[in-house]
Amino acid sequence: MKKPTRARKVQDLPSPYRLQLNSYALAASTAGLSLLAPARPMEAKIIYTSTHHVIREGDSYSLDLTGDGKTNLTFQNKHFSSCSTGGSCRSSQSLSANVAASAQAVHNYFGAVAMKPGMWIGPKRAFQGGLELMARFRGPDYGSWINVKNRYLGVKFKIKGQTHYGWARLSVQYQPPSQITATLTGYAYETIPGKAIIAGATKGPDDGAQPVPATHTSSTPEPATLGMLALGAPGLSIWRREEPVAATSDKN
């Protein structure tokens, strides 16, 4: 009776066959790991635009935060005068943000808030739409935008029906008796719906991030390991570079 043929162990196979078998195993394992890997979450990205636009007395400026041709808010620098029936007249000047119907500005008791750098603009803030007073002079002085430099107007608005947050940076100067000058120097918005933005932030945490390459060394040739499988494609390239070394050592 003929004895059954004994299965040969992997380590007993000639070097070319062993290398080919390991290659198949590595490719299959890598494919399995990639299928099991969770999907990478959407990265935050801030779109920032630098500008320099002076809004003088009597001027207005319409701001399109996203560049889609739709105005999100309009800055208005207007002079008002009124006279009573007794003949006394009164004048005042005001800077306001006229917010579009689908947008709102960060608001408090004094009107639109002149936010400091680093403050959060997001769902927990109080927002209000319509005509938001920023500063009023000679009537009496009122508002949080009186003689400020590099402050931020926080806004929320809609893109395809979803809420986004952004900011506009302005400096406001008042020179008596009645001259207001507002200078818009930049604006930005967060591309992820519902994600807060920091006043003054021009980049998200992942913007411009560069992957850091890992370095690997091996003094002796070896078949694919779990560590290499976990590396995916980089592990495969590392193992392939070791194949000629292994083949040479087996021939000696």
C-alpha beads as a LAMMPS data file, in Angstrom:
LAMMPS data file: protein, C-alpha beads

252 atoms
251 bonds

1 atom types
1 bond types

-500.0 500.0 xlo xhi
-500.0 500.0 ylo yhi
-500.0 500.0 zlo zhi

Masses

1 110.0

Atoms # bond

1 1 1 0.000 0.000 0.000
2 1 1 1.364 3.347 -1.064
3 1 1 1.875 5.772 1.759
4 1 1 0.045 9.084 1.438
5 1 1 2.201 11.980 0.307
6 1 1 3.154 14.174 3.217
7 1 1 2.304 17.873 2.813
8 1 1 5.392 19.992 2.612
9 1 1 5.805 22.822 5.097
10 1 1 6.149 26.361 3.818
11 1 1 9.694 26.634 5.097
12 1 1 10.670 23.475 3.121
13 1 1 9.656 25.050 -0.215
14 1 1 12.351 26.424 -2.496
15 1 1 12.980 30.121 -2.104
16 1 1 11.166 31.331 -5.302
17 1 1 7.965 29.454 -4.353
18 1 1 8.099 30.599 -0.744
19 1 1 8.504 34.220 -1.816
20 1 1 5.606 33.961 -4.261
21 1 1 3.353 32.373 -1.619
22 1 1 4.183 35.108 0.865
23 1 1 3.447 37.724 -1.782
24 1 1 -0.030 36.283 -2.363
25 1 1 -0.700 36.210 1.381
26 1 1 0.447 39.790 1.820
27 1 1 -1.731 41.073 -1.033
28 1 1 -4.811 39.269 0.293
29 1 1 -4.242 40.468 3.854
30 1 1 -3.677 44.062 2.730
31 1 1 -6.905 44.013 0.742
32 1 1 -8.755 42.690 3.779
33 1 1 -7.331 45.387 6.038
34 1 1 -8.312 48.134 3.611
35 1 1 -11.887 46.862 3.538
36 1 1 -12.081 46.796 7.327
37 1 1 -10.516 50.268 7.779
38 1 1 -13.062 52.930 8.775
39 1 1 -13.830 55.713 6.338
40 1 1 -11.791 58.865 6.988
41 1 1 -13.956 61.648 8.379
42 1 1 -14.424 64.822 6.357
43 1 1 -11.649 67.278 7.147
44 1 1 -12.360 70.796 8.212
45 1 1 -11.324 73.466 5.738
46 1 1 -11.540 77.230 6.083
47 1 1 -11.792 79.441 3.014
48 1 1 -10.113 82.774 3.756
49 1 1 -10.040 85.900 1.597
50 1 1 -7.755 88.845 2.290
51 1 1 -8.993 92.231 1.147
52 1 1 -8.733 95.939 1.859
53 1 1 -11.895 97.932 1.326
54 1 1 -12.543 101.294 2.963
55 1 1 -16.183 102.147 3.733
56 1 1 -16.457 105.909 4.149
57 1 1 -19.401 108.114 5.077
58 1 1 -22.279 107.539 2.698
59 1 1 -20.777 104.290 1.353
60 1 1 -22.128 100.766 1.464
61 1 1 -20.376 97.512 0.681
62 1 1 -22.003 94.165 -0.131
63 1 1 -20.078 91.115 1.079
64 1 1 -20.278 87.720 -0.614
65 1 1 -18.525 85.338 1.787
66 1 1 -18.365 82.330 -0.547
67 1 1 -17.957 83.958 -3.958
68 1 1 -21.151 82.379 -5.292
69 1 1 -22.606 85.726 -6.349
70 1 1 -25.032 85.983 -3.405
71 1 1 -24.718 88.827 -0.886
72 1 1 -24.609 87.609 2.721
73 1 1 -24.508 91.053 4.347
74 1 1 -24.099 94.715 3.447
75 1 1 -22.121 97.231 5.489
76 1 1 -23.786 100.654 5.555
77 1 1 -22.106 103.888 6.681
78 1 1 -24.860 106.501 6.775
79 1 1 -25.440 110.011 8.066
80 1 1 -28.853 110.922 9.470
81 1 1 -30.379 114.287 10.370
82 1 1 -33.750 115.161 11.788
83 1 1 -35.448 118.361 12.898
84 1 1 -38.194 118.843 15.436
85 1 1 -41.254 121.026 15.016
86 1 1 -39.574 123.580 17.287
87 1 1 -36.807 124.077 14.744
88 1 1 -33.991 122.213 16.524
89 1 1 -32.098 119.767 14.361
90 1 1 -30.064 116.711 15.282
91 1 1 -27.644 114.658 13.261
92 1 1 -25.978 111.321 13.790
93 1 1 -23.913 108.825 11.876
94 1 1 -24.117 105.058 12.107
95 1 1 -22.331 101.980 10.843
96 1 1 -24.560 98.955 10.434
97 1 1 -24.556 95.463 8.987
98 1 1 -27.667 94.713 6.969
99 1 1 -27.777 90.912 7.083
100 1 1 -29.427 88.973 4.246
101 1 1 -32.619 87.025 4.899
102 1 1 -30.794 83.665 5.049
103 1 1 -28.044 84.960 7.368
104 1 1 -27.621 86.299 10.908
105 1 1 -24.899 88.082 12.906
106 1 1 -23.617 87.473 16.440
107 1 1 -25.726 89.828 18.549
108 1 1 -26.038 91.251 22.054
109 1 1 -27.765 94.194 23.755
110 1 1 -25.581 96.725 21.897
111 1 1 -26.219 95.231 18.457
112 1 1 -23.630 93.385 16.345
113 1 1 -20.766 92.176 18.541
114 1 1 -17.196 93.320 17.853
115 1 1 -15.625 89.933 18.610
116 1 1 -12.024 89.582 19.735
117 1 1 -9.584 87.167 18.019
118 1 1 -9.925 83.614 19.292
119 1 1 -13.608 83.777 20.185
120 1 1 -15.789 80.934 18.925
121 1 1 -18.493 81.519 16.340
122 1 1 -20.892 78.601 16.404
123 1 1 -24.251 77.138 17.412
124 1 1 -24.120 78.337 21.049
125 1 1 -23.826 82.015 20.116
126 1 1 -26.804 84.388 20.058
127 1 1 -27.566 85.439 16.473
128 1 1 -29.989 87.930 14.986
129 1 1 -30.846 88.959 11.443
130 1 1 -31.957 92.161 9.776
131 1 1 -30.280 95.537 10.252
132 1 1 -27.676 95.194 13.019
133 1 1 -26.196 98.374 14.481
134 1 1 -22.411 98.291 14.853
135 1 1 -21.673 101.875 15.982
136 1 1 -23.559 105.150 16.271
137 1 1 -22.032 108.564 16.934
138 1 1 -23.464 111.868 18.142
139 1 1 -26.791 110.580 19.150
140 1 1 -25.377 109.553 21.752
141 1 1 -22.403 107.227 20.999
142 1 1 -23.574 103.642 21.050
143 1 1 -22.410 100.179 19.974
144 1 1 -19.375 97.913 20.419
145 1 1 -17.553 98.959 17.213
146 1 1 -16.462 102.432 18.356
147 1 1 -12.743 102.956 17.571
148 1 1 -11.727 99.297 17.337
149 1 1 -8.965 97.596 15.374
150 1 1 -9.141 94.117 13.848
151 1 1 -12.399 92.969 15.397
152 1 1 -14.630 90.277 13.956
153 1 1 -18.269 90.201 12.944
154 1 1 -19.464 86.619 13.405
155 1 1 -22.084 85.388 10.961
156 1 1 -24.020 82.278 10.095
157 1 1 -25.515 81.708 6.670
158 1 1 -26.822 78.999 4.363
159 1 1 -25.124 77.012 1.625
160 1 1 -27.561 74.680 -0.147
161 1 1 -29.871 74.826 2.854
162 1 1 -27.175 73.963 5.415
163 1 1 -25.823 76.314 8.098
164 1 1 -22.216 77.506 7.884
165 1 1 -20.273 79.896 10.116
166 1 1 -17.865 82.663 9.171
167 1 1 -16.449 86.044 10.081
168 1 1 -15.583 89.448 8.630
169 1 1 -12.659 91.469 10.038
170 1 1 -12.990 95.239 10.299
171 1 1 -11.333 98.235 11.904
172 1 1 -13.494 101.274 12.703
173 1 1 -12.283 104.841 13.363
174 1 1 -14.285 107.858 14.436
175 1 1 -13.023 111.406 13.972
176 1 1 -15.180 114.175 15.471
177 1 1 -17.391 115.817 14.698
178 1 1 -19.041 113.129 12.559
179 1 1 -16.683 111.102 10.410
180 1 1 -16.727 107.295 10.509
181 1 1 -14.326 105.155 8.484
182 1 1 -14.629 101.375 8.453
183 1 1 -12.008 99.186 6.773
184 1 1 -12.735 95.576 5.821
185 1 1 -9.463 93.600 5.756
186 1 1 -10.559 89.991 5.394
187 1 1 -13.275 87.373 5.749
188 1 1 -13.531 83.607 6.046
189 1 1 -15.990 80.741 6.430
190 1 1 -15.957 77.089 7.447
191 1 1 -16.817 74.642 4.659
192 1 1 -18.155 71.929 6.988
193 1 1 -21.892 72.495 7.704
194 1 1 -22.642 73.194 11.356
195 1 1 -18.961 73.402 12.374
196 1 1 -17.899 76.386 14.473
197 1 1 -15.097 78.696 13.388
198 1 1 -12.661 80.732 15.496
199 1 1 -12.633 84.491 14.955
200 1 1 -9.458 85.234 13.026
201 1 1 -8.774 81.638 11.962
202 1 1 -7.574 81.400 8.360
203 1 1 -6.784 77.662 8.370
204 1 1 -8.466 74.575 9.724
205 1 1 -6.488 72.024 11.792
206 1 1 -5.963 69.809 8.731
207 1 1 -5.321 72.495 6.096
208 1 1 -1.893 72.072 4.517
209 1 1 -0.945 69.133 6.722
210 1 1 1.768 66.960 5.197
211 1 1 2.026 63.212 5.931
212 1 1 5.141 62.285 7.871
213 1 1 6.929 59.344 6.179
214 1 1 7.892 56.463 8.437
215 1 1 11.367 54.906 8.250
216 1 1 11.966 51.189 8.533
217 1 1 15.165 49.164 8.690
218 1 1 15.721 45.431 8.656
219 1 1 19.035 43.667 9.058
220 1 1 17.739 40.255 7.923
221 1 1 15.218 39.276 5.260
222 1 1 11.896 38.012 6.594
223 1 1 8.431 37.260 5.291
224 1 1 5.591 39.755 5.700
225 1 1 4.704 40.505 9.311
226 1 1 1.550 41.863 10.923
227 1 1 3.368 45.166 11.385
228 1 1 3.970 45.435 7.641
229 1 1 0.371 44.423 6.917
230 1 1 -0.817 47.200 9.167
231 1 1 1.245 49.649 7.090
232 1 1 -0.662 48.710 3.938
233 1 1 0.982 49.818 0.695
234 1 1 4.193 51.137 2.354
235 1 1 4.682 47.739 4.018
236 1 1 4.263 45.975 0.701
237 1 1 6.922 48.128 -0.975
238 1 1 9.327 47.582 1.933
239 1 1 8.892 43.805 1.772
240 1 1 9.381 43.744 -1.997
241 1 1 12.703 45.559 -1.663
242 1 1 13.895 42.714 0.585
243 1 1 13.012 39.936 -1.899
244 1 1 16.275 40.057 -3.924
245 1 1 18.271 39.931 -0.686
246 1 1 16.454 36.782 0.396
247 1 1 16.854 35.104 -2.989
248 1 1 20.610 35.791 -3.019
249 1 1 21.179 34.400 0.455
250 1 1 19.415 31.127 -0.447
251 1 1 21.679 30.512 -3.433
252 1 1 24.907 30.728 -1.403

Bonds

1 1 1 2
2 1 2 3
3 1 3 4
4 1 4 5
5 1 5 6
6 1 6 7
7 1 7 8
8 1 8 9
9 1 9 10
10 1 10 11
11 1 11 12
12 1 12 13
13 1 13 14
14 1 14 15
15 1 15 16
16 1 16 17
17 1 17 18
18 1 18 19
19 1 19 20
20 1 20 21
21 1 21 22
22 1 22 23
23 1 23 24
24 1 24 25
25 1 25 26
26 1 26 27
27 1 27 28
28 1 28 29
29 1 29 30
30 1 30 31
31 1 31 32
32 1 32 33
33 1 33 34
34 1 34 35
35 1 35 36
36 1 36 37
37 1 37 38
38 1 38 39
39 1 39 40
40 1 40 41
41 1 41 42
42 1 42 43
43 1 43 44
44 1 44 45
45 1 45 46
46 1 46 47
47 1 47 48
48 1 48 49
49 1 49 50
50 1 50 51
51 1 51 52
52 1 52 53
53 1 53 54
54 1 54 55
55 1 55 56
56 1 56 57
57 1 57 58
58 1 58 59
59 1 59 60
60 1 60 61
61 1 61 62
62 1 62 63
63 1 63 64
64 1 64 65
65 1 65 66
66 1 66 67
67 1 67 68
68 1 68 69
69 1 69 70
70 1 70 71
71 1 71 72
72 1 72 73
73 1 73 74
74 1 74 75
75 1 75 76
76 1 76 77
77 1 77 78
78 1 78 79
79 1 79 80
80 1 80 81
81 1 81 82
82 1 82 83
83 1 83 84
84 1 84 85
85 1 85 86
86 1 86 87
87 1 87 88
88 1 88 89
89 1 89 90
90 1 90 91
91 1 91 92
92 1 92 93
93 1 93 94
94 1 94 95
95 1 95 96
96 1 96 97
97 1 97 98
98 1 98 99
99 1 99 100
100 1 100 101
101 1 101 102
102 1 102 103
103 1 103 104
104 1 104 105
105 1 105 106
106 1 106 107
107 1 107 108
108 1 108 109
109 1 109 110
110 1 110 111
111 1 111 112
112 1 112 113
113 1 113 114
114 1 114 115
115 1 115 116
116 1 116 117
117 1 117 118
118 1 118 119
119 1 119 120
120 1 120 121
121 1 121 122
122 1 122 123
123 1 123 124
124 1 124 125
125 1 125 126
126 1 126 127
127 1 127 128
128 1 128 129
129 1 129 130
130 1 130 131
131 1 131 132
132 1 132 133
133 1 133 134
134 1 134 135
135 1 135 136
136 1 136 137
137 1 137 138
138 1 138 139
139 1 139 140
140 1 140 141
141 1 141 142
142 1 142 143
143 1 143 144
144 1 144 145
145 1 145 146
146 1 146 147
147 1 147 148
148 1 148 149
149 1 149 150
150 1 150 151
151 1 151 152
152 1 152 153
153 1 153 154
154 1 154 155
155 1 155 156
156 1 156 157
157 1 157 158
158 1 158 159
159 1 159 160
160 1 160 161
161 1 161 162
162 1 162 163
163 1 163 164
164 1 164 165
165 1 165 166
166 1 166 167
167 1 167 168
168 1 168 169
169 1 169 170
170 1 170 171
171 1 171 172
172 1 172 173
173 1 173 174
174 1 174 175
175 1 175 176
176 1 176 177
177 1 177 178
178 1 178 179
179 1 179 180
180 1 180 181
181 1 181 182
182 1 182 183
183 1 183 184
184 1 184 185
185 1 185 186
186 1 186 187
187 1 187 188
188 1 188 189
189 1 189 190
190 1 190 191
191 1 191 192
192 1 192 193
193 1 193 194
194 1 194 195
195 1 195 196
196 1 196 197
197 1 197 198
198 1 198 199
199 1 199 200
200 1 200 201
201 1 201 202
202 1 202 203
203 1 203 204
204 1 204 205
205 1 205 206
206 1 206 207
207 1 207 208
208 1 208 209
209 1 209 210
210 1 210 211
211 1 211 212
212 1 212 213
213 1 213 214
214 1 214 215
215 1 215 216
216 1 216 217
217 1 217 218
218 1 218 219
219 1 219 220
220 1 220 221
221 1 221 222
222 1 222 223
223 1 223 224
224 1 224 225
225 1 225 226
226 1 226 227
227 1 227 228
228 1 228 229
229 1 229 230
230 1 230 231
231 1 231 232
232 1 232 233
233 1 233 234
234 1 234 235
235 1 235 236
236 1 236 237
237 1 237 238
238 1 238 239
239 1 239 240
240 1 240 241
241 1 241 242
242 1 242 243
243 1 243 244
244 1 244 245
245 1 245 246
246 1 246 247
247 1 247 248
248 1 248 249
249 1 249 250
250 1 250 251
251 1 251 252
